[in-house]
Amino acid sequence: MNNDLTLYGYWRSSAAYRVRIALELKGLSYENRPVHLVRDGGEQHADEYRRINPQELVPTLLHGQRVITQSLAIIEYLDEIWPDGPSLLPAVPRDRAHARAMAFQLACDVHPLGNLRVLQYLERDCAMPQVEREQWMRHWITVGFDALEAMLVQSPNTGTYCMGDTPGLVDICLVPQVYNAHRWKAPMDAYPTIRRIHEACDALPAFRAAAPESQPDAPR
């Protein structure tokens, strides 16, 4: 099948980070096209990019002429189009539902509250000082990790990774959020299961290749 993939992303975007991990885990080659989210008011707002993604967000995946947006939709698309590679979701329906619940908790409940456009709104329109924005970030990461740690401890599926002994969708969402926790200095001592799983992921070449600092547009 044609592997004509182009990923529009930004080195420190959590959502783009997720898709990079998925591409690496599936062993798919792709062209990386950086979209600088801050320079010149944000390249995601330029007319050229808006024509590709009217939401003016990253990531966007091009598969030939097909355009797919939203990181979780992209990840499931990759998993379905290339089923011969490692599966990113469990085979059993109830396990898939459990995996999606944890992944959505991170990607839909925690991450959006710390997205760049939210932080810019808090600064520009709400006049929230930097120290309070950092407290905002730590608060919502802590709320999310409190719940996720409990879910992982209670789940019979938790193994080396969030759903057994192979990395998948939940781990793909977890690792970028741990990166954000470190960035914003959120305390992690209360999350031994999350920390253990993160360390296991961090040891894998796919996760290291997808890391923000490994990207061509990362500051040098």
Disulfide bonds with the S-S distance in Angstrom:
none
